[in-house]
Every structure is written in C-alpha cells, then in structure tokens.
Amino acid sequence: MYEDLPPDVERLDMLAKHLQTQLDRVREQWNTKGTAHGDLPGDPAELDFVGKWIALTLRRVKEQREEADTGTQPWRSGRPPGFVLQHVRTGENVVGKGILHRPDCPMADGKRLSWEDARLALQERTISVTEPCTECRPDEDLRAG
C-alpha cells in the first residue's frame, strides 16, 4: 500500500479518472506535434517526461485501488500475455526508437507483440532501437520466462 495515496476506493477512482484524462491530453499533444493544448509542453522530451510521470502515478493509483478491493497485489506476479511496442518520435515525423512495455503498463500505447517477437526485439534490436520501459520492466519478465 502506498502511504501517500488515499486508502478509500471513491477517492482512488476520482484520482484515476483525473489522471487518465490528463494522460489522454498528453497523447493528444504528442499526436498533434505540440499544438493541441497550450498548457502542455510542445517540446517532445518535456512532454515525454510529463507523460511518464502521469502514467507512473496512474499506475500507482490503480495498484492501490486493486489492493483496496482485493487485499492482494496481482501486478507483482504472473506472466503477462504479451507485450506492447511503443514507437517514440525524436523529431518531426521521425520515429527514433521503440520502447517495449508490459501490456498492463499505463504508458503502453502501440503494437502488440508476442513473447518471441518481444524477446527478439530486445536481444537482436530487430525493431528500430528497442529499449525496455524503465517503469514496467518487461526485460525482467523475458529473462524469467
């Protein structure tokens, strides 16, 4: 349980809804190359940082909600059904690298991959320059699986 988050389901749901709205706005900003929302950064690196922070906080809220409902922490164990490859722009219309995510990662936004395709993407760098997400750590699943 996270000490800095409320323990009650109603407040956690309210936080999750607000954070999801903000994450959707970041994605809109990203897809419009920084022109959709004047209160969000236009610079891709800054926008990526804001998006990662919101996604990480949203994941923590969802984990707290799950624990409040069940008393368990299911996200800490179990093999994911596959992975998600997110392509990250480094400039205007230029795909710079791929980031591999677990499917339950809040930053996972992209193409679904099988276990074998994900393993190849990380080991052989077959899909552009692929790196594991530093938040959901899919590389740990691939090493263990």
CNS distance restraints for C-alpha pairs under 8 A (distance, minus, plus):
assign (resid   1 and name CA) (resid  64 and name CA) 6.05 0.50 0.50
assign (resid   1 and name CA) (resid  67 and name CA) 7.17 0.50 0.50
assign (resid   2 and name CA) (resid  60 and name CA) 7.77 0.50 0.50
assign (resid   2 and name CA) (resid  64 and name CA) 6.74 0.50 0.50
assign (resid   5 and name CA) (resid  12 and name CA) 7.82 0.50 0.50
assign (resid   5 and name CA) (resid  61 and name CA) 7.22 0.50 0.50
assign (resid   5 and name CA) (resid  64 and name CA) 7.58 0.50 0.50
assign (resid   6 and name CA) (resid  11 and name CA) 6.66 0.50 0.50
assign (resid   6 and name CA) (resid  12 and name CA) 6.57 0.50 0.50
assign (resid   7 and name CA) (resid  11 and name CA) 7.98 0.50 0.50
assign (resid   7 and name CA) (resid  12 and name CA) 7.45 0.50 0.50
assign (resid   7 and name CA) (resid  64 and name CA) 7.36 0.50 0.50
assign (resid   7 and name CA) (resid  65 and name CA) 7.91 0.50 0.50
assign (resid   7 and name CA) (resid  68 and name CA) 6.71 0.50 0.50
assign (resid   8 and name CA) (resid  12 and name CA) 6.38 0.50 0.50
assign (resid   8 and name CA) (resid  65 and name CA) 7.99 0.50 0.50
assign (resid   8 and name CA) (resid  68 and name CA) 7.16 0.50 0.50
assign (resid   9 and name CA) (resid  13 and name CA) 6.02 0.50 0.50
assign (resid   9 and name CA) (resid  65 and name CA) 6.08 0.50 0.50
assign (resid   9 and name CA) (resid  68 and name CA) 6.73 0.50 0.50
assign (resid   9 and name CA) (resid  69 and name CA) 7.67 0.50 0.50
assign (resid  10 and name CA) (resid  14 and name CA) 6.31 0.50 0.50
assign (resid  11 and name CA) (resid  15 and name CA) 6.18 0.50 0.50
assign (resid  12 and name CA) (resid  16 and name CA) 6.07 0.50 0.50
assign (resid  12 and name CA) (resid  61 and name CA) 6.23 0.50 0.50
assign (resid  12 and name CA) (resid  62 and name CA) 7.66 0.50 0.50
assign (resid  12 and name CA) (resid  64 and name CA) 7.61 0.50 0.50
assign (resid  12 and name CA) (resid  65 and name CA) 6.15 0.50 0.50
assign (resid  13 and name CA) (resid  17 and name CA) 6.13 0.50 0.50
assign (resid  13 and name CA) (resid  65 and name CA) 7.53 0.50 0.50
assign (resid  14 and name CA) (resid  18 and name CA) 6.32 0.50 0.50
assign (resid  15 and name CA) (resid  19 and name CA) 6.07 0.50 0.50
assign (resid  15 and name CA) (resid  58 and name CA) 7.98 0.50 0.50
assign (resid  15 and name CA) (resid  61 and name CA) 7.25 0.50 0.50
assign (resid  16 and name CA) (resid  20 and name CA) 5.98 0.50 0.50
assign (resid  16 and name CA) (resid  58 and name CA) 5.98 0.50 0.50
assign (resid  16 and name CA) (resid  61 and name CA) 6.27 0.50 0.50
assign (resid  16 and name CA) (resid  62 and name CA) 6.88 0.50 0.50
assign (resid  17 and name CA) (resid  21 and name CA) 6.28 0.50 0.50
assign (resid  18 and name CA) (resid  22 and name CA) 6.37 0.50 0.50
assign (resid  19 and name CA) (resid  23 and name CA) 6.10 0.50 0.50
assign (resid  19 and name CA) (resid  54 and name CA) 6.46 0.50 0.50
assign (resid  19 and name CA) (resid  55 and name CA) 7.79 0.50 0.50
assign (resid  19 and name CA) (resid  57 and name CA) 7.79 0.50 0.50
assign (resid  19 and name CA) (resid  58 and name CA) 5.92 0.50 0.50
assign (resid  20 and name CA) (resid  24 and name CA) 6.10 0.50 0.50
assign (resid  20 and name CA) (resid  58 and name CA) 7.08 0.50 0.50
assign (resid  21 and name CA) (resid  25 and name CA) 6.31 0.50 0.50
assign (resid  22 and name CA) (resid  26 and name CA) 6.33 0.50 0.50
assign (resid  22 and name CA) (resid  54 and name CA) 7.40 0.50 0.50
assign (resid  23 and name CA) (resid  27 and name CA) 6.33 0.50 0.50
assign (resid  23 and name CA) (resid  51 and name CA) 6.24 0.50 0.50
assign (resid  23 and name CA) (resid  54 and name CA) 6.29 0.50 0.50
assign (resid  23 and name CA) (resid  55 and name CA) 6.74 0.50 0.50
assign (resid  24 and name CA) (resid  28 and name CA) 6.24 0.50 0.50
assign (resid  25 and name CA) (resid  29 and name CA) 6.14 0.50 0.50
assign (resid  25 and name CA) (resid  37 and name CA) 7.46 0.50 0.50
assign (resid  26 and name CA) (resid  30 and name CA) 6.14 0.50 0.50
assign (resid  26 and name CA) (resid  40 and name CA) 7.30 0.50 0.50
assign (resid  26 and name CA) (resid  47 and name CA) 7.02 0.50 0.50
assign (resid  26 and name CA) (resid  50 and name CA) 7.83 0.50 0.50
assign (resid  26 and name CA) (resid  51 and name CA) 6.02 0.50 0.50
assign (resid  27 and name CA) (resid  31 and name CA) 6.12 0.50 0.50
assign (resid  27 and name CA) (resid  51 and name CA) 7.87 0.50 0.50
assign (resid  28 and name CA) (resid  32 and name CA) 6.17 0.50 0.50
assign (resid  28 and name CA) (resid  36 and name CA) 6.44 0.50 0.50
assign (resid  29 and name CA) (resid  33 and name CA) 6.17 0.50 0.50
assign (resid  29 and name CA) (resid  34 and name CA) 4.88 0.50 0.50
assign (resid  29 and name CA) (resid  35 and name CA) 6.19 0.50 0.50
assign (resid  29 and name CA) (resid  36 and name CA) 5.02 0.50 0.50
assign (resid  29 and name CA) (resid  37 and name CA) 6.15 0.50 0.50
assign (resid  29 and name CA) (resid  40 and name CA) 7.36 0.50 0.50
assign (resid  29 and name CA) (resid  42 and name CA) 7.52 0.50 0.50
assign (resid  30 and name CA) (resid  34 and name CA) 5.89 0.50 0.50
assign (resid  30 and name CA) (resid  44 and name CA) 7.28 0.50 0.50
assign (resid  30 and name CA) (resid  47 and name CA) 7.38 0.50 0.50
assign (resid  32 and name CA) (resid  36 and name CA) 6.01 0.50 0.50
assign (resid  33 and name CA) (resid  42 and name CA) 7.04 0.50 0.50
assign (resid  33 and name CA) (resid  44 and name CA) 7.90 0.50 0.50
assign (resid  33 and name CA) (resid  92 and name CA) 7.48 0.50 0.50
assign (resid  34 and name CA) (resid  40 and name CA) 7.79 0.50 0.50
assign (resid  34 and name CA) (resid  41 and name CA) 6.85 0.50 0.50
assign (resid  34 and name CA) (resid  42 and name CA) 4.06 0.50 0.50
assign (resid  34 and name CA) (resid  43 and name CA) 6.95 0.50 0.50
assign (resid  34 and name CA) (resid  44 and name CA) 7.67 0.50 0.50
assign (resid  35 and name CA) (resid  42 and name CA) 6.90 0.50 0.50
assign (resid  40 and name CA) (resid  47 and name CA) 7.11 0.50 0.50
assign (resid  41 and name CA) (resid  46 and name CA) 6.10 0.50 0.50
assign (resid  41 and name CA) (resid  47 and name CA) 5.36 0.50 0.50
assign (resid  42 and name CA) (resid  46 and name CA) 7.57 0.50 0.50
assign (resid  42 and name CA) (resid  47 and name CA) 6.67 0.50 0.50
assign (resid  43 and name CA) (resid  47 and name CA) 6.07 0.50 0.50
assign (resid  44 and name CA) (resid  48 and name CA) 5.95 0.50 0.50
assign (resid  44 and name CA) (resid  89 and name CA) 7.72 0.50 0.50
assign (resid  44 and name CA) (resid  90 and name CA) 7.17 0.50 0.50
assign (resid  44 and name CA) (resid  91 and name CA) 7.68 0.50 0.50
assign (resid  45 and name CA) (resid  49 and name CA) 6.30 0.50 0.50
assign (resid  46 and name CA) (resid  50 and name CA) 6.34 0.50 0.50
assign (resid  47 and name CA) (resid  51 and name CA) 6.05 0.50 0.50
assign (resid  48 and name CA) (resid  52 and name CA) 6.09 0.50 0.50
assign (resid  49 and name CA) (resid  53 and name CA) 6.28 0.50 0.50
assign (resid  50 and name CA) (resid  54 and name CA) 6.24 0.50 0.50
assign (resid  51 and name CA) (resid  55 and name CA) 6.03 0.50 0.50
assign (resid  51 and name CA) (resid 107 and name CA) 7.89 0.50 0.50
assign (resid  52 and name CA) (resid  56 and name CA) 5.98 0.50 0.50
assign (resid  52 and name CA) (resid 107 and name CA) 6.86 0.50 0.50
assign (resid  53 and name CA) (resid  57 and name CA) 6.17 0.50 0.50
assign (resid  54 and name CA) (resid  58 and name CA) 6.05 0.50 0.50
assign (resid  55 and name CA) (resid  59 and name CA) 6.10 0.50 0.50
assign (resid  55 and name CA) (resid 106 and name CA) 5.22 0.50 0.50
assign (resid  55 and name CA) (resid 107 and name CA) 5.82 0.50 0.50
assign (resid  56 and name CA) (resid  60 and name CA) 6.33 0.50 0.50
assign (resid  56 and name CA) (resid 106 and name CA) 7.08 0.50 0.50
assign (resid  56 and name CA) (resid 135 and name CA) 7.22 0.50 0.50
assign (resid  57 and name CA) (resid  61 and name CA) 6.27 0.50 0.50
assign (resid  58 and name CA) (resid  62 and name CA) 6.19 0.50 0.50
assign (resid  58 and name CA) (resid 106 and name CA) 7.12 0.50 0.50
assign (resid  59 and name CA) (resid  63 and name CA) 6.11 0.50 0.50
assign (resid  59 and name CA) (resid 105 and name CA) 7.24 0.50 0.50
assign (resid  59 and name CA) (resid 106 and name CA) 6.09 0.50 0.50
assign (resid  60 and name CA) (resid  64 and name CA) 6.12 0.50 0.50
assign (resid  61 and name CA) (resid  65 and name CA) 6.12 0.50 0.50
assign (resid  62 and name CA) (resid  66 and name CA) 6.14 0.50 0.50
assign (resid  63 and name CA) (resid  67 and name CA) 6.16 0.50 0.50
assign (resid  63 and name CA) (resid  73 and name CA) 7.23 0.50 0.50
assign (resid  63 and name CA) (resid  75 and name CA) 7.39 0.50 0.50
assign (resid  64 and name CA) (resid  68 and name CA) 6.07 0.50 0.50
assign (resid  65 and name CA) (resid  69 and name CA) 6.24 0.50 0.50
assign (resid  66 and name CA) (resid  70 and name CA) 6.07 0.50 0.50
assign (resid  66 and name CA) (resid  71 and name CA) 7.50 0.50 0.50
assign (resid  66 and name CA) (resid  72 and name CA) 7.32 0.50 0.50
assign (resid  66 and name CA) (resid  73 and name CA) 7.14 0.50 0.50
assign (resid  67 and name CA) (resid  71 and name CA) 4.62 0.50 0.50
assign (resid  67 and name CA) (resid  72 and name CA) 5.14 0.50 0.50
assign (resid  67 and name CA) (resid  73 and name CA) 5.77 0.50 0.50
assign (resid  73 and name CA) (resid  77 and name CA) 7.94 0.50 0.50
assign (resid  74 and name CA) (resid  78 and name CA) 7.50 0.50 0.50
assign (resid  79 and name CA) (resid 141 and name CA) 7.01 0.50 0.50
assign (resid  79 and name CA) (resid 145 and name CA) 7.56 0.50 0.50
assign (resid  80 and name CA) (resid 102 and name CA) 6.74 0.50 0.50
assign (resid  80 and name CA) (resid 103 and name CA) 6.97 0.50 0.50
assign (resid  80 and name CA) (resid 141 and name CA) 7.96 0.50 0.50
assign (resid  81 and name CA) (resid 103 and name CA) 7.63 0.50 0.50
assign (resid  81 and name CA) (resid 114 and name CA) 7.93 0.50 0.50
assign (resid  81 and name CA) (resid 115 and name CA) 7.97 0.50 0.50
assign (resid  82 and name CA) (resid 102 and name CA) 7.06 0.50 0.50
assign (resid  82 and name CA) (resid 103 and name CA) 6.58 0.50 0.50
assign (resid  82 and name CA) (resid 112 and name CA) 7.08 0.50 0.50
assign (resid  82 and name CA) (resid 113 and name CA) 5.94 0.50 0.50
assign (resid  82 and name CA) (resid 114 and name CA) 5.02 0.50 0.50
assign (resid  82 and name CA) (resid 115 and name CA) 5.52 0.50 0.50
assign (resid  83 and name CA) (resid 100 and name CA) 6.85 0.50 0.50
assign (resid  83 and name CA) (resid 101 and name CA) 5.71 0.50 0.50
assign (resid  83 and name CA) (resid 102 and name CA) 4.88 0.50 0.50
assign (resid  83 and name CA) (resid 103 and name CA) 5.22 0.50 0.50
assign (resid  83 and name CA) (resid 112 and name CA) 5.79 0.50 0.50
assign (resid  83 and name CA) (resid 113 and name CA) 5.08 0.50 0.50
assign (resid  83 and name CA) (resid 114 and name CA) 6.35 0.50 0.50
assign (resid  83 and name CA) (resid 115 and name CA) 6.89 0.50 0.50
assign (resid  83 and name CA) (resid 118 and name CA) 6.58 0.50 0.50
assign (resid  83 and name CA) (resid 138 and name CA) 7.69 0.50 0.50
assign (resid  84 and name CA) (resid 100 and name CA) 5.80 0.50 0.50
assign (resid  84 and name CA) (resid 101 and name CA) 5.09 0.50 0.50
assign (resid  84 and name CA) (resid 102 and name CA) 6.23 0.50 0.50
assign (resid  84 and name CA) (resid 103 and name CA) 5.76 0.50 0.50
assign (resid  84 and name CA) (resid 108 and name CA) 5.94 0.50 0.50
assign (resid  84 and name CA) (resid 109 and name CA) 6.92 0.50 0.50
assign (resid  84 and name CA) (resid 110 and name CA) 5.88 0.50 0.50
assign (resid  84 and name CA) (resid 111 and name CA) 5.43 0.50 0.50
assign (resid  84 and name CA) (resid 112 and name CA) 4.50 0.50 0.50
assign (resid  84 and name CA) (resid 113 and name CA) 5.66 0.50 0.50
assign (resid  85 and name CA) (resid  98 and name CA) 6.18 0.50 0.50
assign (resid  85 and name CA) (resid  99 and name CA) 5.68 0.50 0.50
assign (resid  85 and name CA) (resid 100 and name CA) 4.65 0.50 0.50
assign (resid  85 and name CA) (resid 101 and name CA) 6.30 0.50 0.50
assign (resid  85 and name CA) (resid 108 and name CA) 7.37 0.50 0.50
assign (resid  85 and name CA) (resid 109 and name CA) 7.35 0.50 0.50
assign (resid  85 and name CA) (resid 110 and name CA) 5.36 0.50 0.50
assign (resid  85 and name CA) (resid 111 and name CA) 5.16 0.50 0.50
assign (resid  85 and name CA) (resid 112 and name CA) 6.38 0.50 0.50
assign (resid  85 and name CA) (resid 113 and name CA) 6.84 0.50 0.50
assign (resid  86 and name CA) (resid  98 and name CA) 5.46 0.50 0.50
assign (resid  86 and name CA) (resid  99 and name CA) 5.11 0.50 0.50
assign (resid  86 and name CA) (resid 100 and name CA) 6.34 0.50 0.50
assign (resid  86 and name CA) (resid 101 and name CA) 7.52 0.50 0.50
assign (resid  86 and name CA) (resid 108 and name CA) 6.53 0.50 0.50
assign (resid  86 and name CA) (resid 109 and name CA) 5.57 0.50 0.50
assign (resid  86 and name CA) (resid 110 and name CA) 4.53 0.50 0.50
assign (resid  86 and name CA) (resid 111 and name CA) 6.66 0.50 0.50
assign (resid  87 and name CA) (resid  95 and name CA) 6.31 0.50 0.50
assign (resid  87 and name CA) (resid  96 and name CA) 7.35 0.50 0.50
assign (resid  87 and name CA) (resid  97 and name CA) 5.93 0.50 0.50
assign (resid  87 and name CA) (resid  98 and name CA) 4.52 0.50 0.50
assign (resid  87 and name CA) (resid  99 and name CA) 6.43 0.50 0.50
assign (resid  87 and name CA) (resid 110 and name CA) 6.91 0.50 0.50
assign (resid  88 and name CA) (resid  95 and name CA) 5.71 0.50 0.50
assign (resid  88 and name CA) (resid  96 and name CA) 5.80 0.50 0.50
assign (resid  88 and name CA) (resid  97 and name CA) 5.54 0.50 0.50
assign (resid  88 and name CA) (resid  98 and name CA) 6.08 0.50 0.50
assign (resid  88 and name CA) (resid  99 and name CA) 7.36 0.50 0.50
assign (resid  89 and name CA) (resid  93 and name CA) 6.81 0.50 0.50
assign (resid  89 and name CA) (resid  94 and name CA) 5.43 0.50 0.50
assign (resid  89 and name CA) (resid  95 and name CA) 4.37 0.50 0.50
assign (resid  89 and name CA) (resid  96 and name CA) 5.26 0.50 0.50
assign (resid  89 and name CA) (resid  97 and name CA) 7.29 0.50 0.50
assign (resid  90 and name CA) (resid  94 and name CA) 5.92 0.50 0.50
assign (resid  90 and name CA) (resid  95 and name CA) 6.14 0.50 0.50
assign (resid  90 and name CA) (resid  96 and name CA) 5.02 0.50 0.50
assign (resid  90 and name CA) (resid  97 and name CA) 7.92 0.50 0.50
assign (resid  91 and name CA) (resid  95 and name CA) 7.51 0.50 0.50
assign (resid  91 and name CA) (resid  96 and name CA) 7.80 0.50 0.50
assign (resid  96 and name CA) (resid 128 and name CA) 7.52 0.50 0.50
assign (resid  96 and name CA) (resid 129 and name CA) 7.40 0.50 0.50
assign (resid  97 and name CA) (resid 128 and name CA) 5.72 0.50 0.50
assign (resid  97 and name CA) (resid 129 and name CA) 4.70 0.50 0.50
assign (resid  97 and name CA) (resid 130 and name CA) 5.89 0.50 0.50
assign (resid  97 and name CA) (resid 131 and name CA) 7.68 0.50 0.50
assign (resid  98 and name CA) (resid 127 and name CA) 6.99 0.50 0.50
assign (resid  98 and name CA) (resid 128 and name CA) 6.27 0.50 0.50
assign (resid  98 and name CA) (resid 129 and name CA) 5.71 0.50 0.50
assign (resid  98 and name CA) (resid 130 and name CA) 4.40 0.50 0.50
assign (resid  98 and name CA) (resid 131 and name CA) 6.30 0.50 0.50
assign (resid  99 and name CA) (resid 130 and name CA) 5.45 0.50 0.50
assign (resid  99 and name CA) (resid 131 and name CA) 4.92 0.50 0.50
assign (resid  99 and name CA) (resid 132 and name CA) 5.55 0.50 0.50
assign (resid  99 and name CA) (resid 133 and name CA) 5.83 0.50 0.50
assign (resid 100 and name CA) (resid 118 and name CA) 7.39 0.50 0.50
assign (resid 100 and name CA) (resid 130 and name CA) 6.71 0.50 0.50
assign (resid 100 and name CA) (resid 131 and name CA) 6.07 0.50 0.50
assign (resid 100 and name CA) (resid 132 and name CA) 4.77 0.50 0.50
assign (resid 100 and name CA) (resid 133 and name CA) 5.71 0.50 0.50
assign (resid 100 and name CA) (resid 138 and name CA) 6.84 0.50 0.50
assign (resid 101 and name CA) (resid 105 and name CA) 6.25 0.50 0.50
assign (resid 101 and name CA) (resid 107 and name CA) 7.55 0.50 0.50
assign (resid 101 and name CA) (resid 108 and name CA) 5.62 0.50 0.50
assign (resid 101 and name CA) (resid 132 and name CA) 6.55 0.50 0.50
assign (resid 101 and name CA) (resid 133 and name CA) 5.54 0.50 0.50
assign (resid 101 and name CA) (resid 136 and name CA) 6.42 0.50 0.50
assign (resid 101 and name CA) (resid 137 and name CA) 7.21 0.50 0.50
assign (resid 101 and name CA) (resid 138 and name CA) 5.75 0.50 0.50
assign (resid 102 and name CA) (resid 108 and name CA) 7.06 0.50 0.50
assign (resid 102 and name CA) (resid 136 and name CA) 6.18 0.50 0.50
assign (resid 102 and name CA) (resid 137 and name CA) 7.41 0.50 0.50
assign (resid 102 and name CA) (resid 138 and name CA) 5.43 0.50 0.50
assign (resid 103 and name CA) (resid 108 and name CA) 6.21 0.50 0.50
assign (resid 104 and name CA) (resid 108 and name CA) 7.23 0.50 0.50
assign (resid 105 and name CA) (resid 135 and name CA) 7.84 0.50 0.50
assign (resid 105 and name CA) (resid 136 and name CA) 5.90 0.50 0.50
assign (resid 113 and name CA) (resid 117 and name CA) 5.77 0.50 0.50
assign (resid 113 and name CA) (resid 118 and name CA) 5.86 0.50 0.50
assign (resid 114 and name CA) (resid 118 and name CA) 6.06 0.50 0.50
assign (resid 115 and name CA) (resid 119 and name CA) 6.11 0.50 0.50
assign (resid 115 and name CA) (resid 142 and name CA) 7.51 0.50 0.50
assign (resid 116 and name CA) (resid 120 and name CA) 6.19 0.50 0.50
assign (resid 117 and name CA) (resid 121 and name CA) 6.04 0.50 0.50
assign (resid 118 and name CA) (resid 122 and name CA) 6.38 0.50 0.50
assign (resid 119 and name CA) (resid 123 and name CA) 6.00 0.50 0.50
assign (resid 119 and name CA) (resid 142 and name CA) 6.44 0.50 0.50
assign (resid 120 and name CA) (resid 124 and name CA) 5.38 0.50 0.50
assign (resid 120 and name CA) (resid 125 and name CA) 6.90 0.50 0.50
assign (resid 120 and name CA) (resid 126 and name CA) 6.56 0.50 0.50
assign (resid 121 and name CA) (resid 125 and name CA) 4.79 0.50 0.50
assign (resid 121 and name CA) (resid 126 and name CA) 4.94 0.50 0.50
assign (resid 121 and name CA) (resid 127 and name CA) 5.58 0.50 0.50
assign (resid 121 and name CA) (resid 130 and name CA) 6.22 0.50 0.50
assign (resid 122 and name CA) (resid 126 and name CA) 7.61 0.50 0.50
assign (resid 122 and name CA) (resid 130 and name CA) 5.85 0.50 0.50
assign (resid 122 and name CA) (resid 131 and name CA) 6.57 0.50 0.50
assign (resid 122 and name CA) (resid 132 and name CA) 7.45 0.50 0.50
assign (resid 122 and name CA) (resid 139 and name CA) 7.90 0.50 0.50
assign (resid 125 and name CA) (resid 129 and name CA) 5.74 0.50 0.50
assign (resid 125 and name CA) (resid 130 and name CA) 5.74 0.50 0.50
assign (resid 126 and name CA) (resid 130 and name CA) 7.83 0.50 0.50
assign (resid 132 and name CA) (resid 137 and name CA) 6.18 0.50 0.50
assign (resid 132 and name CA) (resid 138 and name CA) 6.09 0.50 0.50
assign (resid 132 and name CA) (resid 139 and name CA) 6.01 0.50 0.50
assign (resid 133 and name CA) (resid 137 and name CA) 5.53 0.50 0.50
assign (resid 133 and name CA) (resid 138 and name CA) 6.83 0.50 0.50
assign (resid 137 and name CA) (resid 141 and name CA) 7.44 0.50 0.50
assign (resid 138 and name CA) (resid 142 and name CA) 6.37 0.50 0.50
assign (resid 139 and name CA) (resid 143 and name CA) 6.15 0.50 0.50
assign (resid 140 and name CA) (resid 144 and name CA) 6.19 0.50 0.50
assign (resid 141 and name CA) (resid 145 and name CA) 5.75 0.50 0.50
